[in-house]
Amino acid sequence: MKKWMHMSLVFSMTGIFAAASIAPAGDPAFYDLAKTPPMGWNSWNKFACNVSETLIKETADALVSTGMKDAGYEYLVIDDCWQVSRDADGTVVADPKRFPSGMKALADYVHSQGLKFGIYSDAGTKTCQGRPGSKGFEIKDAQQYAAWGVDYLKYDWCNTGGQNTREAYTKMSKALQAAGRPIVFSICEWGGTQPWIWAPGIGHLWRTTTDIQDCWDCSQPWGGMGMLHILDLQTDLHPYAGPGHWNDPDMLEVGNGKMTTAEYRSHFSFWCLLAAPLMAGNDLRSMTPEIKEILTNKEVIAVDQDPLGMQGRKVWDGGATEVWMKPLSRTDRAVILFNRGSVTAPVTVSWEQIGLAPGVEAQVRDLWAKKDLGMFKDRFTARVNPHDVVMIRVQP
Ligand code: GLA
């Protein structure tokens, strides 16, 4: 395998972008599988264990008919609970009641819709829902997934006893790479052992926190956390992401019903600014126009998918209001003016905060209003509603 050093591009205009990421040795073909953050849909956030071949087929159809596929959503991933046992020779068995046609036929259906097919397993003896895990069966499972036509594996961390994260994920990564089919590898150890340090070159994305909840700022006794809490845990992780190796702040809750439209707009805007994988997690068969408008905003998605592959970060913190910025290709910047408070407030981004020289005039476009706002010198101010964002693209 040809070894290489991958170094993300460094903006040098002001030194503000100097913290570029350096991935360890790896195979360029491996990184190329996820040059931009993977996009798709995953069953867990809305359906938990209630998965079936009917749901997956209807979701495949909905990805196409709603315009989600056109907007870039590609991987259709079945999370936990598709598997029930292992047969006498150790082959993992899909639930015959819920998936009567089998996984190969389902993968074929998903592929026939121009989509890619993903599946879920766990590095321990059992998955988080007590289904068969892959420990001791890594090679067999990887070969089985390749034979079914799997394109994406999410690999969880329940029931792992004293296993070492790096070793366990390396074992499955090697098994997948030897299985003869390109498979995106999604590491899900919840950030406990700082995967952003060791996982580039082993997986294409890695969870940075425990499970997201469909709420602005709640928390669960077992560790589940609201959107805002997860966002705050991403602040220092921007140096570790780049093409082929992404921080994953967990899947989207947009459209699952417990946040307001403004809160979902903020959630989606931030995931795009963070160059996060965009795995929708709502019921696409009954999506409202407002939710579809959020999930398919191509200009906001273009921020997530920008080829430079830099993760955004906070550049100003005023307590209730904040400014975040993501460097884009061709010296553009995406900027979020954020109001986490409870009253409408003006928020200002100065060009200095985003690495533009004093006196520079820049074009500002509002990515949610889909409107050019004109040329601005030195700063831009907008009034931002509570729990909402104004998201702009600044073109010097
Ligand atoms: C863990 C993961 C979730 C989901 C469930 C399934 O909690 O972090 O994203 O996959 O397991 O059981």
Boltz pocket constraint, residues with backbone or C-beta under 6 A from the ligand:
constraints:
  - pocket:
      binder: B
      contacts: [[A, 44], [A, 79], [A, 80], [A, 127], [A, 128], [A, 129], [A, 156], [A, 188], [A, 210], [A, 211]]
      max_distance: 6.0
